[in-house]
Amino acid sequence: MLRHARTLPRSGPPVRVADHLSNADSDTTMAYHDLRAFLERLEANKSLMRVSESVDPLLESTALCLRSLRAEGPALLFDSML
């Protein structure tokens, strides 16, 4: 398990998809063209933390995501799963 996961840095307010919708009244309006655009936006806002170490997809990734969520930390993007 990642040792540094206990203290996730908080850099600014969390980014919520609803905050970035350009037209909340329209059901057909998409905030982002694709997942890549959304991830780029999170990264630009320093609201994305990449985890490069291999983690267990069921136990470790869930625990890390819950910790980040409870700490109002960044979104996590796992580069490698066991």
N, CA, C and O of each residue as an XYZ file, in Angstrom:
328
protein
N       0.837     -1.178      0.000
C       0.000      0.000      0.000
C       0.882      1.241      0.000
O       2.001      1.211      0.511
N       0.397      2.296     -0.553
C       1.160      3.529     -0.636
C       1.278      4.171      0.737
O       0.280      4.351      1.434
N       2.483      4.510      1.116
C       2.690      5.090      2.440
C       2.271      6.554      2.484
O       1.798      7.033      3.515
N       2.439      7.260      1.384
C       2.138      8.687      1.390
C       0.653      8.981      1.217
O       0.263     10.147      1.159
N      -0.170      7.963      1.134
C      -1.597      8.166      0.901
C      -2.326      8.716      2.125
O      -3.467      9.165      2.007
N      -1.696      8.690      3.288
C      -2.361      9.172      4.497
C      -2.602     10.675      4.448
O      -3.612     11.167      4.951
N      -1.690     11.383      3.852
C      -1.823     12.830      3.786
C      -1.810     13.270      2.334
O      -0.755     13.574      1.778
N      -2.955     13.301      1.738
C      -3.074     13.750      0.360
C      -3.110     15.268      0.346
O      -3.865     15.874      1.107
N      -2.312     15.888     -0.501
C      -2.300     17.353     -0.528
C      -3.602     17.894     -1.105
O      -4.168     17.324     -2.038
N      -4.053     18.967     -0.553
C      -5.253     19.618     -1.077
C      -4.819     20.877     -1.786
O      -4.228     21.774     -1.183
N      -5.109     20.939     -3.041
C      -4.710     22.113     -3.810
C      -5.952     22.735     -4.432
O      -6.324     22.415     -5.561
N      -6.567     23.601     -3.701
C      -7.741     24.287     -4.206
C      -9.007     23.496     -3.956
O      -8.958     22.371     -3.460
N     -10.131     24.079     -4.297
C     -11.411     23.403     -4.073
C     -11.577     22.227     -5.024
O     -11.023     22.235     -6.123
N     -12.334     21.219     -4.612
C     -12.553     20.087     -5.504
C     -13.337     20.523     -6.734
O     -14.173     21.424     -6.665
N     -13.062     19.886     -7.839
C     -13.745     20.205     -9.086
C     -14.942     19.284     -9.224
O     -14.803     18.063     -9.149
N     -16.109     19.857     -9.424
C     -17.319     19.066     -9.614
C     -17.802     19.271    -11.037
O     -17.752     20.378    -11.573
N     -18.270     18.190    -11.638
C     -18.735     18.266    -13.024
C     -19.858     19.289    -13.152
O     -19.895     20.050    -14.118
N     -20.765     19.311    -12.193
C     -21.913     20.220    -12.261
C     -21.472     21.683    -12.292
O     -22.161     22.525    -12.869
N     -20.328     21.991    -11.674
C     -19.839     23.365    -11.652
C     -19.367     23.837    -13.022
O     -19.249     25.040    -13.254
N     -19.099     22.909    -13.923
C     -18.523     23.265    -15.210
C     -19.504     23.116    -16.367
O     -19.110     23.247    -17.526
N     -20.752     22.849    -16.079
C     -21.731     22.745    -17.150
C     -22.008     24.124    -17.714
O     -22.264     25.071    -16.970
N     -21.957     24.230    -19.026
C     -22.145     25.536    -19.643
C     -23.608     25.936    -19.715
O     -23.919     27.127    -19.719
N     -24.513     24.966    -19.772
C     -25.935     25.273    -19.870
C     -26.701     24.236    -19.058
O     -27.027     23.165    -19.570
N     -26.985     24.540    -17.813
C     -27.609     23.574    -16.916
C     -29.036     23.231    -17.330
O     -29.549     22.187    -16.929
N     -29.694     24.084    -18.126
C     -31.080     23.833    -18.530
C     -31.193     22.830    -19.661
O     -32.271     22.277    -19.880
N     -30.133     22.584    -20.372
C     -30.182     21.699    -21.531
C     -29.642     20.320    -21.182
O     -28.547     20.202    -20.634
N     -30.398     19.284    -21.494
C     -29.951     17.913    -21.243
C     -28.952     17.445    -22.284
O     -28.249     16.461    -22.058
N     -28.873     18.125    -23.418
C     -27.992     17.687    -24.496
C     -26.613     18.328    -24.441
O     -25.723     17.926    -25.191
N     -26.417     19.303    -23.582
C     -25.132     19.981    -23.484
C     -24.151     19.121    -22.705
O     -24.454     18.658    -21.605
N     -22.980     18.911    -23.279
C     -21.939     18.163    -22.594
C     -20.876     19.138    -22.112
O     -20.459     20.031    -22.849
N     -20.445     18.961    -20.874
C     -19.426     19.841    -20.324
C     -18.071     19.579    -20.975
O     -17.281     20.502    -21.171
N     -17.813     18.344    -21.301
C     -16.537     17.949    -21.896
C     -16.811     17.025    -23.066
O     -17.747     16.225    -23.038
N     -15.993     17.145    -24.083
C     -16.171     16.321    -25.274
C     -15.895     14.852    -24.981
O     -16.584     13.974    -25.500
N     -14.896     14.584    -24.156
C     -14.546     13.207    -23.826
C     -13.817     13.160    -22.486
O     -13.563     14.196    -21.871
N     -13.487     11.967    -22.046
C     -12.815     11.792    -20.765
C     -11.457     12.479    -20.747
O     -11.056     13.044    -19.729
N     -10.754     12.434    -21.861
C      -9.435     13.071    -21.927
C      -9.536     14.567    -21.635
O      -8.700     15.110    -20.912
N     -10.538     15.234    -22.183
C     -10.718     16.671    -21.943
C     -11.018     16.939    -20.465
O     -10.520     17.908    -19.892
N     -11.823     16.085    -19.861
C     -12.143     16.246    -18.440
C     -10.892     16.053    -17.587
O     -10.660     16.820    -16.652
N     -10.086     15.039    -17.897
C      -8.853     14.794    -17.145
C      -7.865     15.941    -17.328
O      -7.182     16.322    -16.377
N      -7.778     16.495    -18.528
C      -6.898     17.639    -18.763
C      -7.336     18.839    -17.938
O      -6.495     19.574    -17.419
N      -8.638     19.045    -17.811
C      -9.157     20.156    -17.009
C      -8.823     19.958    -15.526
O      -8.405     20.893    -14.843
N      -9.013     18.729    -15.044
C      -8.664     18.431    -13.655
C      -7.177     18.671    -13.410
O      -6.788     19.241    -12.391
N      -6.351     18.227    -14.359
C      -4.910     18.397    -14.216
C      -4.521     19.876    -14.229
O      -3.656     20.297    -13.461
N      -5.143     20.645    -15.081
C      -4.851     22.078    -15.155
C      -5.225     22.789    -13.851
O      -4.569     23.752    -13.452
N      -6.274     22.312    -13.195
C      -6.720     22.897    -11.926
C      -6.010     22.283    -10.725
O      -6.333     22.595     -9.579
N      -5.054     21.417    -10.990
C      -4.339     20.696     -9.925
C      -5.305     19.921     -9.038
O      -5.119     19.825     -7.825
N      -6.340     19.371     -9.666
C      -7.337     18.583     -8.951
C      -7.258     17.113     -9.327
O      -8.206     16.355     -9.120
N      -6.121     16.719     -9.880
C      -5.914     15.334    -10.292
C      -4.564     14.869     -9.778
O      -3.552     15.540     -9.978
N      -4.550     13.724     -9.117
C      -3.297     13.137     -8.653
C      -3.121     11.796     -9.356
O      -3.969     10.909     -9.264
N      -2.015     11.673    -10.049
C      -1.707     10.410    -10.723
C      -0.977      9.500     -9.749
O      -0.038      9.921     -9.074
N      -1.417      8.251     -9.681
C      -0.791      7.245     -8.834
C      -0.060      6.287     -9.760
O      -0.691      5.515    -10.482
N       1.268      6.334     -9.742
C       2.053      5.533    -10.674
C       2.418      4.161    -10.119
O       2.789      3.272    -10.885
N       2.323      3.971     -8.810
C       2.626      2.670     -8.231
C       1.490      1.697     -8.497
O       0.329      2.098     -8.573
N       1.825      0.412     -8.640
C       0.803     -0.611     -8.839
C       0.011     -0.793     -7.556
O       0.581     -0.894     -6.470
N      -1.306     -0.833     -7.689
C      -2.176     -1.022     -6.533
C      -3.191     -2.114     -6.838
O      -3.490     -2.403     -7.997
N      -3.708     -2.709     -5.785
C      -4.758     -3.711     -5.923
C      -6.046     -2.986     -6.314
O      -6.434     -2.026     -5.648
N      -6.719     -3.431     -7.387
C      -7.895     -2.705     -7.867
C      -9.087     -2.744     -6.909
O      -9.933     -1.851     -6.952
N      -9.171     -3.746     -6.057
C     -10.317     -3.838     -5.157
C     -10.064     -3.214     -3.795
O     -10.908     -2.484     -3.274
N      -8.915     -3.497     -3.223
C      -8.674     -3.052     -1.855
C      -7.971     -1.710     -1.778
O      -8.488     -0.776     -1.164
N      -6.812     -1.601     -2.386
C      -6.021     -0.378     -2.241
C      -6.624      0.808     -2.974
O      -6.683      1.910     -2.428
N      -7.070      0.596     -4.199
C      -7.616      1.740     -4.945
C      -8.867      2.282     -4.267
O      -9.075      3.495     -4.227
N      -9.695      1.398     -3.738
C     -10.903      1.834     -3.037
C     -10.548      2.630     -1.791
O     -11.127      3.686     -1.536
N      -9.595      2.122     -1.014
C      -9.184      2.811      0.212
C      -8.594      4.184     -0.100
O      -8.895      5.164      0.582
N      -7.759      4.252     -1.126
C      -7.143      5.529     -1.481
C      -8.187      6.528     -1.968
O      -8.127      7.707     -1.618
N      -9.139      6.068     -2.768
C     -10.193      6.962     -3.262
C     -11.066      7.469     -2.116
O     -11.430      8.645     -2.085
N     -11.401      6.589     -1.180
C     -12.203      7.018     -0.030
C     -11.463      8.047      0.812
O     -12.064      9.018      1.270
N     -10.170      7.847      1.020
C      -9.385      8.807      1.800
C      -9.348     10.171      1.115
O      -9.507     11.209      1.756
N      -9.139     10.147     -0.179
C      -9.087     11.407     -0.923
C     -10.443     12.098     -0.906
O     -10.517     13.316     -0.748
N     -11.506     11.337     -1.064
C     -12.855     11.893     -1.056
C     -13.187     12.512      0.297
O     -13.708     13.626      0.361
N     -12.888     11.800      1.371
C     -13.189     12.304      2.717
C     -12.366     13.545      3.064
O     -12.825     14.415      3.804
N     -11.149     13.618      2.523
C     -10.283     14.772      2.774
C     -10.542     15.901      1.791
O      -9.842     16.914      1.803
N     -11.553     15.728      0.936
C     -11.855     16.678     -0.138
C     -10.605     16.939     -0.968
O     -10.318     18.069     -1.364
N      -9.875     15.859     -1.216
C      -8.646     15.933     -1.983
C      -8.892     15.797     -3.472
O     -10.029     15.881     -3.936
N      -7.822     15.586     -4.213
C      -7.926     15.522     -5.665
C      -8.518     14.197     -6.151
O      -8.577     13.219     -5.407
N      -8.947     14.184     -7.393
C      -9.348     12.938     -8.044
C      -8.084     12.107     -8.249
O      -7.001     12.659     -8.443
N      -8.219     10.794     -8.208
C      -7.069      9.921     -8.379
C      -7.153      9.199     -9.715
O      -8.210      8.703    -10.104
N      -6.032      9.150    -10.403
C      -5.935      8.409    -11.659
C      -4.833      7.372    -11.488
O      -3.661      7.714    -11.335
N      -5.222      6.107    -11.515
C      -4.276      5.022    -11.319
C      -3.697      4.587    -12.652
O      -4.427      4.210    -13.568
N      -2.363      4.645    -12.751
C      -1.688      4.266    -13.985
C      -1.518      2.765    -14.122
O      -1.425      2.248    -15.235
N      -1.477      2.058    -12.993
C      -1.205      0.621    -13.042
C      -1.948     -0.102    -11.943
O      -1.912      0.303    -10.781
N      -2.624     -1.179    -12.316
C      -3.315     -2.031    -11.360
C      -2.629     -3.399    -11.351
O      -2.063     -3.829    -12.356
N      -2.689     -4.061    -10.218
C      -2.081     -5.403    -10.109
C      -2.878     -6.425    -10.877
O      -2.517     -7.601    -10.897
